Amino acid sequence: MKIQYLGTGAAEGVPALFCNCAYCKGLRARLAAGEKTRELRTRMQVLIDGELSVDFPPDAYAHMAAYGVDFSAIRYLLVTHSHMDHFYAHDFILRGYKYAAEMAAEELTIYCNREVCDVFRECTRREMKESVAKNVRTMPVGAFEEIAFDDWRAYTMPAHHSSRDPLLYMVEHGGKRYLHLCDTGRLPDDTMDFLKALGKRADAVSCDCTFLWDDADPNARHMNLKEAVYTRERLCRAGVADGATKFVVTHFSHNGAPTAEAVARAEREYGVIAAYDGMTLEI
């Protein structure tokens, strides 16, 4: 399984869109001077084996241009929740008609909760051509479901977040398993119970680490590094992860000042992998 971290930032990006804090201002100046740095973080998107995307942010175009990925080959999209940085539905009006030729996959299926279905309709109703609409379908799913499509399988479970019915996913393909735990605070007990009952070990886990080294309330809608590591411990106790599982922290906010030094320290002290835009992980 090939996992591409196309974007690893929180909603506002790093540097943040409208921010003049010392970190964002300094990073913006370095970027303007031509510095190439992994501290630049676009909104989060994960692409698996070239044909399944977890979330689709407003930075998807930038991801295509930066990493040469073929988004016409995406056949399945798993959406965690309706917040703009994870689901920018407007772009799907461009999936066909005069905007796209010789596409690799004719149809796209979007698995999501009902609020995301509503957002899709609201955002595309003004400009969506019928010739495009017939090949893009939304499939509403809820928590604690098993979804089977072609040679893929996914399991859904609830996140602890501020949107309506946010979802987390375990994805299976080619004999490997990927667990996506982003845009969530501490995992609900019923999510942990569900994962334990599945009896499936993850080969790789992506975990929310929005606040990085900053303090965070355990009841917050995102995690810091301490909560992420605690989540890893819970997964190991439940048999969902073990020492061979690759544990990735991602979804960083500018508020946590995710400098190269700060993420390197996290990797060194806790044995995690700190994701960066364009990182590829093979499992």
N, C-alpha and C positions, 0 to 999 in steps of 0.2 A: 504494500500500500504506500502510495506517494502522497504526502500531506504537504501542501504549499501554504505558508502563512503569507498571504498577499498583503494584509493589513493587520497591524497589531496595536492600534491606538483606540482610545475611548472616543466618545461622541464628538468631542471638540478637536480631536487630533493633537499631535505633538510636532511642532509648536501649535498651541491652540489658536483657533481662527481669529479671535478678536482680543487676544490677551497680551498685556504688556508687563507681566511679571518678569522678574529678572531672568528666570530660566528661559521663558519663551522668547523674550527680546534678544537674549544672547544667542540662542539657537538660530533664530531667524537671521541674525546678522551673519553668523557662520555659513548658513546655507546660501545667503545672497552673495557671499564672497567666493562661492564655488566649492565649499568643503563637502566632501562625501562622507556622510556619517549615518550610522544605524539609529541615531537618536531621532531622525525624522520618522514619524509614525502616522500612517493614514488609518482610516476607519477599518474596523476589523472584518476580515473575510478569510475563510479557509477553503481551499480547493482540494478535493480528494480524487486521485486517479484521473484527473482531467475532466471528469464528467459529473461530479456531484459537488455543489457548493453549499457550505453552511453560511447562511446570510448573504446579502447582496447590498452593499453600502453605496452611498453617493460617490465614493472613490473608486468604484469598479472600473470606470473608464481609465483612470490613472493606473490601476493595477494591470489592465490589459496592455497599455502602452509601455509600462516599465518592465514587465516580465515576459511579454510575448505570448501570453496565454490566449487560447482560442475559446472565447466564451460561447461561441456558437455550438461548441461540443458539449456544453453543460446540458444534461438531460434531466437532472433532478436538482432541486433546491430545497434545502431544509431551513426554515426560518425560525429563529428562536423567539422573536417577539416583534411588535409593531413599531418600535422606536426607529426614527428616521435613519440613524447611523447603522442599523442592522437590516433595514428593508427600504430601499429607495425604488418604489414601484414604477416611477415615471419612465425609467429607462426601458421598460419592457415594450413600450409602444414602438421601439426601434428594432424589434426582433422579427424582421421580415419586411414585406412591401418593397419600396425602393431603397430602404435603409440597409438591407442585408442580402447578399447573394451567396450562393454556393455554401450554405450553412452545413455544418457537419452533422447536426442533429435537427430533425424537422420539428420535433415536439419537446416542450419543456413542461415538467410537472412540478408544481410548487406545493410542498407539504407545509402546513402552517395551522395556527389556531384561527378561530373564526374572526377575530378582530383584524388579523393580517389579511384575510380574505376581503373584509370590508375596506381596508386601506387600499388594496389592489384595485378594487372597483372604483373607489373615489378618485384615485390618482390617474387612472387610465381611461375613464369614460369619455373624456373630451376629445382625445386624439387617437385612440386605439382603432386601427383599421380592422375590419372583419377578417381579412386575409391573415392578419397577425394573431388576432384573438383566438381563432380556431385552433391554433397550435400552442397556446399557452393556457394551461388550466391550473386552477387552485384546488387542492384537495384538503379539506379541513380535517385536522386530527386533534386529539386531546391527549392528556397525560395517561401514562400506563398503557400505551398501545404498542403493538408490534406492526411494523409496516414492511411489506415485502414487495420489491419491484425489480424485475429481471434477476440479476445475480447479486443484488444488494438486499440488505435487511437493516432496519433501524428500529430502535426502541425509544419511546418518548417518556419523559418524566418532568415533573414541575420544578421550576427554578424559584428562588426567593428574590423577586425583583419588583419593580414598581409598575410594570405594565399589566394588562389583563392576561391571565393564563399564560405566563411565559414558559417556554419549554427548553429542556436540555435533551441531548441526543447521544445514544450509543450507536455507532455505525459499524456494520460488518461488510467486508468485501474481500474476496480473494483469500479467505482464511485468516484475516487480520481484523482487529477491533480497535476503533478509535472512540474515545469518550470526550464529548464536548461539554465543558462546564463553565461557560462564559456568560457574562451579564447575570450574575447571581451572587448573593451573599452566601452565608453558611447554608449548606444543603439541607432542605427539610428532611425530617426523619423518615417520612414516607418515601422520599426519593431514595434514601439510603436503603430502606427495607426492600424496595423494588429492585435495586441493583444487586443486592445480596441474593434475593430470591432468583434472579436470572441465572446466577451461577456462572457468569461469563467474565473471564479476565481480560482487561483492556491491555493492548500492546502499547498504546500511547494515550495520554490524557492531556487535554488543554484546560488550564484552570485560570479563572479570573484572578487578576492581581492588580486591579485598578490603582490601589493606593500604595503599592510597593512597600517601602519601609515606614510609611506614616502609620500612626495609630488609627484603628477603625473599630467601631462598635460591632460586636458579633452579629447584631441584628440589622446591620446596614445592608443595602441592596447590592453591594459589591464587596470584594475581599481585598485584604492587604496580604503581604507575604506570609505573615504569621498564620492567617486563616487558611491560605492556600496550602501551607505545609500541614496544618491540622487536617485539612480535607484529604491530603495524601495519606495521612495516618489512618483516618476513618476508612478510606477505600482499601487499604492494606488489611486492616482488621476484618473487613467484610469479605475479603478474598477477591475483590474487584481489581486490585493492583498488587504488585509485588516488586521485588528488587529489580526485575528485568523490565518493568514498565517504564517507558520514557515519559517523564513528567515535565510538562511545559507550562510556564507561566506567561500570560499575555494580557492584552486589553489594558494597556498602561495609560494613565492620565497625566497630563502636564503637572497637575497638582502634586504628584508624587515625585516630580523631578527625576524621571528615569534616565539619568545620565549613563554613559558607558561604564563609569566606575560603580554606580549604584547597582546596575544589573549584573556586572561581573562579580560583585561582592555577594549578591544573592546566589549566583551559581556556585561560587566557592564555598560559602558557608552552609548551604542547604542542599546541594547536589541537584538543583533543578536546571532546566534548560530555559533561558530567557529568550523568548521569540523576538525576532526582528522582521521588518518588512522584507519579503522576498526569501525568507528562510524555507528550506525544503527538508523534510524529515522522511526518511524511508524506514518502514517497519516490516 
